Each structure stands twice: as structure tokens, then as C-alpha cells.
Amino acid sequence: MTTWNASTRRQFLTLLGMSAAAVSCGTTATGASSGRGQTKTLRYQGWAGQVTLPELAADLGYLEDVKLKWIGNTTSGPQDIQSAATGQIDFGGAFNGAVVKLAANKAPIKAVISYYGADKDAYNGYYVLDDSPIRSARDLIGKKVGMNTLGAHAEALLDIYLERGGLSREQAGKVEPLVVPPVNTEQSLRQHQIEVAVLGGILRDKALAKGGIRELFSDYGLLGAFSAGTYVMTDRFLQQNPDTARIFVTGVGRAIEWSRATPRKEVVARMTDIVKKRGRNEDVAPLQYWKSWGVAETAGRITGKELQLWVDWLAKRGDIRKGQVTVSELYTNKFNTTGSKAREAGGSRTPSPSSSPSKGGS
């Protein structure tokens, strides 16, 4: 486990700078044209035991002739977008604050579509044991908070909670964020290795079903419904592969709307079938708890406000300079040509018996 202190923050920002330098030096390996047309294969990292929106879009047939190539799993959004910036993969997704940080360090990337967020069904909760004495932000002083990665969504919301709870910067610095692999976070809480566990999605609902924990606060409770993370691609990739980018982004947007229009049980069945077919020896049971992607805008389109929030936050805490980042330059919707909701219902591929998505989108 790693404590996120001032030194660690500096190391993280240095790593982002190295990522940016690697891209600007032309070290990206996009697999793109080189005189032979646009790439039709997108390399990416997945998440163990989960189905990502691009994977769902591919299974629904929304990626047309574009194929996905899985190169491994990640447990960290910042790592994922750094890998995209340096050309190890062709797209990566992270919390918008991490996207802003990477862009602030001159990495030539663009956010192209929102892929997760917070709503009443999809949110990150900060949980303590039922008998914990922790009831407020002040009670967190000197306590350990387990989360999947540092400098990203979970730590950002913790900072906001502490600030709203009236803690000074010095007091907030005594709260100890720790990296805990998502699959181990609940267990670490129950074994008293940490006092607070950040749990989201499937892992959250599974832990709640088991009982014995209670919510201290949530990102949805703090900020309401909002899109929290975006997929990014490098400017170079977008310039060399505009049609592939359009197919990818539009396909992901269609998958978001298909998920909204399709009964939850059928979405879960489809994702379960995807996990079983890929044969990575993963537990499919937690998928039954899926409820929503939490994306606020139609088809994942980016408005700018979901990035501006974190530009302001990062500037306030001194991670970037005021005016260092121009929000309008951070994202583009030009590759998102998702049509009406009526068009999104049902994939173009014949569904397997185990998934049988709704063809009418009812």
C-alpha cells in the first residue's frame, strides 16, 4: 500500500510529464496508416470481471469492421490514459481530473466520449463498518481510506468531502488514502486493515448485499448526477485514423443508449455472456449487480462542464496553474455521430440465447 503524500504527488506529475514527452517525441505506436490506410484494430486494457462499454459495443456489432485487441487488465485510470498517451494502447479511460492533469503536462490527447459517471444507481460510496465511530469528515483524521488508485476520482471526492466538512489543509493531510486493489477493498475493510473503503458499481452492491457496512458519503450525494470519466485518444491517432475513431466513439455512444433502452436483466445477461465467451477464468456472479453506467449526457457527449469542475479543483490545490488548461481544447464531440435513441435499441448482431437483448428497446 502506498501513502499519497506531497512527494508521491510530485512523482505522479513527473510521470505524466514523461508520458507527454514520449508522445511529443513521436514514440506513439498506434498501428495506424503508414501509407496502408487506417488501422482497424484498437488495442486496449480491460477490467477483470467487468465488461467495458467498448467491449459491449463490439459484441453488439456497433464497431462494424473495427476490432478490439485486449492486451491485459488495469486497475487504474491514470495508468490507462498514460498508456494511451505513450502509444502502448489506442484508447484509455480515466477520471476527468486525471485527463486534465495529463493534458496540462502537454500530452497531445483529446477526450472523445464520457464512459462512466454518478447517478442514483451508479456511484462510488465511502463505506465504514456498522459499528465504526466515524460519522463525519473530522472523524477521518488519522484514518486510512482504501481506494483503487491515487490522484484520481476517489481521492478527488475525498478531498471535496473533507473541505466541505470544514477541515483545514493541514488536517486533511492527516487523512491517509491508500491503494487497495478493488477486489480486495471490501475484505480490507472487514479485516480492519483500513477504516474506510471506496466501493463502486458491482463491488459496492455485492458488499452491501452482504451487510455489516454503512455509507459515510458518496460522490452522487456530494455532486449530484455527473459524467466523471472520459475515453481519450492521441491527437496523432485521431488525425491518422478519423474514420476508425468515428466508428469507435459512435459505437460506444450507441452502446450507452442501448443500455438505457434495454431492460437491466437483458443487459446483465449480455455482459455475462461476453465474460464467459472471452475465457479469462473470471467470476461472472458480481455482474448481476450492474445497474447503470452513470453517464449523464446522451450518448456520452461531452459538454465541458464535467472537465471544468476538475480544472478548477486542480488549480485550487496547486496541481496546475490557473489558466494552464483551456477546457475547449481538452475534448471533441466531432467523432460522436450517434443517432436517435430509437436507432440505438438492439445490436446488429444476432444475440446469443443467453443474452437476447430487446430488439424494440422497451
Disulfide bonds with the S-S distance in Angstrom:
none
